[in-house]
Structure formats: structure tokens, C-alpha cells
Amino acid sequence: MRQDTRTPESQAADRQAKLDALHKTLTDAVQALVTGEDWRRAIEFAAKFRRYSFGNSLLLMQQGLAAYEAGLLPDPFPDYVAGYRQWQSLGRQVRAGTRGFQILAPTTARVVVAEDGSYRRLARGEKPAPGETTTTRMVGVRPATVFPAAYTDGETPIPQRPAPQLLQGRAPPGLWDGLAALIRETVPDPAASGPAAPAGPGAGGTVGGAHDPDPRHRVHGLHRPGGGRARRRQRRDPLADERDPGPSRHGPAGDVQDARPRGGSSNRALARRP
């Protein structure tokens, strides 16, 4: 491995230059989110990497589009990314000469936490005083490099991202009726909960949703939070079917994950967050 001969000052300057470039890329990406279609595409891409921050998903999407336009990627929206050594641990090798994608990774440090919530960062080799409580906190960000799966070779196949599957089979006897009774009990004013879907089996009140023929999936949808919107008609309230959107997609084991998603109400706020 080639030895880094740069001075600490030079390393810090190079790191800051990379951070400045990443923040500019992120700012441009946020400002490009103008139409509803722009936001839909960005959110659908971010859904592939649920444990990434939204800012990092935008960075990946921007760099993926640039690589695709340059003929370096077969698809502008990669499904899997990982660090160099992570790909090795998964039985694949990043091809020599490929240039990875830059993201913002957290920098953590040991800190001493005071009773009022403030904290003091411990210096290298410093030990806490007797009675002090130490923990690890994120204190900054640093540039990190990840590579899309298309930049790797190896005998280990790249897994296909799992697609949502509807539940199949029969539900336990009485479970539907029990859940229906619970919804009736906890929705004292069904009309105030909004419109319900067309009625399913029987006439009268419904639990919002569409018609799923499979009993097991109907029960699954009924018990989910928000799955029961009931209303009464003609003093009777048999329950209709409830369609569930299906399980969410999760990233594969080995994906580089930097931070949990953060909320934000403005484009400017999104651009500041890693």
C-alpha cells in the first residue's frame, strides 16, 4: 500500500476541500428538486438505502447519474453500494482504476457528558476523571468512498433486492372478528375518521381498504396502525377488506450505512445535513 507522505495540515486541507465539494454537490441536488416528479424519483431512490441520510442518498443519485451519462454505469440508479473492504468481505473485488462515489460519513469521538447535557471531548489518550460518564457521539463528518456493485467482479452473485410479497394462507379462527371488535371499540366516532373504502363482505360500516381475497393478508392489513377506519351504516358495521401496501424494502447486509434518516422542512436544511 502506498504510504501517505502528506503533512497533517495538507491532509486536513484536502479533506476540507472534499467536504466543500460534497456540500456544493448536495446543494445543487437539493435545488434541482423542483417538481413533484423530481421529489418522487429522489424519494424512491432513497427508499433503497433506508439507513442512509436523505442527503447521502441525493449524493449517490447525483453521482450515479453523472457516471451513467459518462458511460461508466449500465443503470443511473445503483441498487447496492459498499466500501472497498466491505465488497471484499462479500466475495467481490472493486475493479482497479474505478472511481467510487463520495458520501458524508460520521466522525465520532469519546466525550464526557455533564449533568446539564453538555459534553467535553476527550483528547487522544485522555482518561475520564473519577465519577465522569463517557459516551461516544458524532462530532463531525468526513468524506468516505463507496462503490456501486457494477464496479465489482467476483464469483459471489449480487443478490436481487427483495420485492414486497402479499401474505398467503388462512388466518387463525376468530382473529378477524377480534380485531374488528377492537376497532369498533376504539373508534367512538367513525364518521370523524374520514372516508372509508367500499364495503367488503356484508353491508354497513367498513374498515378502509380494498378487497384482498386472502384471509391472512386481510388480517395483516387490519391490525396495522391506521388500518381500521370504521363507519356505521344503518346501525350495522360489518367490516370490509383492508389492503396492505406490503413490507418495506430493506438494504442488503453489507451496504455502507452512515446515519439514520433525518427530517427537514426546507431544501436549505436538507443541504446542510449529512
N, C-alpha and C positions, 0 to 999 in steps of 0.2 A: 504493500500500500504506500502511495506517495505521501511523504511527510509534509505537513503544512508548515512552511517557513515564514508565514506572515507574523508580524508582531501582534500582540493583543489589541493594540489600538487600531491596526489595519483590519483585523478580524471584526472588531466592533463596527468600524465604518462600513465594511462590506455588508455586514448583517443589517445595519440600519438602511443601507441603500436598497437591499432586497425587500425589507419591510415597507419602505416608501413606495416601491414599485408595486407591491401587492395591494397596498391600500389604494393606489391610483386605479389599478385594475378593478378592484372591488367597487370603488366609487363609480367608475364608468358602467359597470354591470348593473348597479342599482339604478342609476339614472336612465338606463336603457329599458327598465321595466315601466312601460308607458301604458300599453293596452291590457285588457283582460287576458288576451291570448298570451302576451308576454309573461304575465304572472302565472297563468295556468301551466305553461311549459316549465317555468322555473320551479314551481311547487311540485310538479310531477317528477322532475329530476331530483329534487331534494328528498322526495319520498324514498328514493333508492338508498339513501345514506342517512337513516333516521337519527343516528347519534352524532352526526356532524352538525356544526352550526350552520345556519342558513347562509351566512357569509361565505363559509368554505365551500358549500355546495355551488354557490354562484361562481366562485373562483374556478372550481373544477369544470363547470359548464362552459365558462368563457374560454378556458384553455383547451377544452375538448373541441369546441367549435373551430378555434384557430388551427389546431392540429389537423382536423378534418379538412378544412379548406386548403391546407398545405399538402394534402395527400398523405399524411402520416398516420391517420386513423381511418379504419373502414366505417366507423359509425361516429357521429359527432357527440353522442351521449354515452360515455362508457358506463357499464354496469358495475364493474369491480375495480377498485384501486387498492394498492397496498405499498408499503415501503419496500426497499430493496431486500433487506434481510427477511422481511415477512414473506415475500414471494419465495425466497429460498426455503424457508421453513415449510412452505406449502408444496414443495417439489417442483418449483418453476424458477427460471432464471431470467432476469432482465437482460435483454439483448444489449450488447456493447454498442456504445455510441448513441443510444436513445436518450432523449432529454425528458425528464419527468415533469410532472405538474407541481407547482408550488402552492402550499396552503399555509395557514397560520396555526401553529401548534402551541399548546400552553407551555409556559415555563413555570415550574413550581419551586418552592423553597420551604425550608423549615422555619417556622415562626413561633414566637411566644405570644400567647393570647392573654390580654388583660381582662379584668372583670367587666370593664365597660365595653368590651368588644374590640377595642383597638389591638393592634398587634405590632410586634417588632421582629424584623427579620434577623435571624441568627447568622453571624459571619461564618465563613468556612472554618470548620474545626471548633467553633464555639459551642460550649455546653450550656444548657439552661441552668439557672440558679435554682437552689433548693426551693421547692414549692411552686415553681413556674410550670405552666402547662404548655406543651408544644403540640403543634399540628402542622400539616402540610397545606399550603394554599397556593393558588395560582397568582403569580406576581407579574406576569407579562406574557408576551407571545414571541415566538421565533419562527423564522421560515423553515418549513420542512418539505421534503420531496416525496411524492408518491407516484406510482407508475400504473397506468391502466393495464388490464390483462392483455390487451392486444400487443403490448410491448414486451411480452414474455414468451419464452419457449419452455417446453418440458413435457414429460410423459404424463404427468398428472393432469387429467382433464379439468377444464374450467367448469364449475357447476352451473347449472341453469338456475336462474333466480326463481324461487317457488312462486306459483300463481295462487291466488285465493281459491279455495275449494269449498263448495257447499257441503254441509254435514248431510250424511245419509243414514237411514235406519229408523227404527221406531223409538219414540221417546218412552221413558218409564211410565207405566199407567198412573194416571192421576196428576202427573206433573203439570200438564197444561191447565187443568181445572184449578189447581192450587195457585199457579202464577196468575191466572185470570182473576181469582178471588182477591189476591193481594193487590192487584192493580185497582180493582173496584173499591177496595177499602182505602187506598192511599190517594185516590183522585176524587175528592169530595165534590168538585165542580168540574166535571169532564168538559163541559162546553167551553170553559175558560182556557183549556189547554191547547186550543187550536183545532183546525180541521183534521178529521181522521180519514183514513183510506176507505175505499169501498168495502162494504161488508163482505165477510167470508162466509163460512158455514152458518146458516141461520140468518134471521133478520134482527135488526135492532142496533144497539151500540157496538162500536168496533174498537179494536186496537190498531192504530195506524200502521199501514204496510200494504204489501201486495200479496198475491196468492202463491205461496210455496206449497207444492204438493207433498213434500217430505215432512212427516211429523217431527222428526228430530231437529230439523233446521228451523221449523216454526217455533219450537220451544226455545231454541237457542236465541232467536231473534226477539222473542217475547221477554226474556229475562234480562236482556241487556239494558243498561241505563238509557232512558229515553225511548225504550221500546214500547211502553204502554201509554198510549193516548186514547183514553176511552171516552165514549159519549153514549148517552142513553137515547133510545128512540122507543116511543110507545111503552114506556115503563119496563122494557126488557133490554138486556145488554149482552147477548151472546157475542163472542169475540171473533174477529176476523183474523186472517193470517198476517204474519209480520215478516217482511223480507229483511234479511240482514245483509249489509254490504260485503260481508266476508272478512276474514282475518287480514290484518295489515301485512305488508311485505316487510321483511327484515333483511338487513345486510348479512352477508355470509361471515362465518368465523374467519378471522384473519384480515378483514377490512381495517384500514387505518382509521381509527376513530379519535377525534381530538377533543370534543366537548359536547355537552348536551345542547340541543337547540335552545336558542334564546328568543324571547319575543321582542317585538319592536313595532312602534306605530308609525314610523316615518322612514322614508328612504334614507335620509341622512343618518338616522340612528342605526339602520341596518349596515350602512357602510362602515360605521365605527366598530362594529362588533366582529370578533374573530369567528 
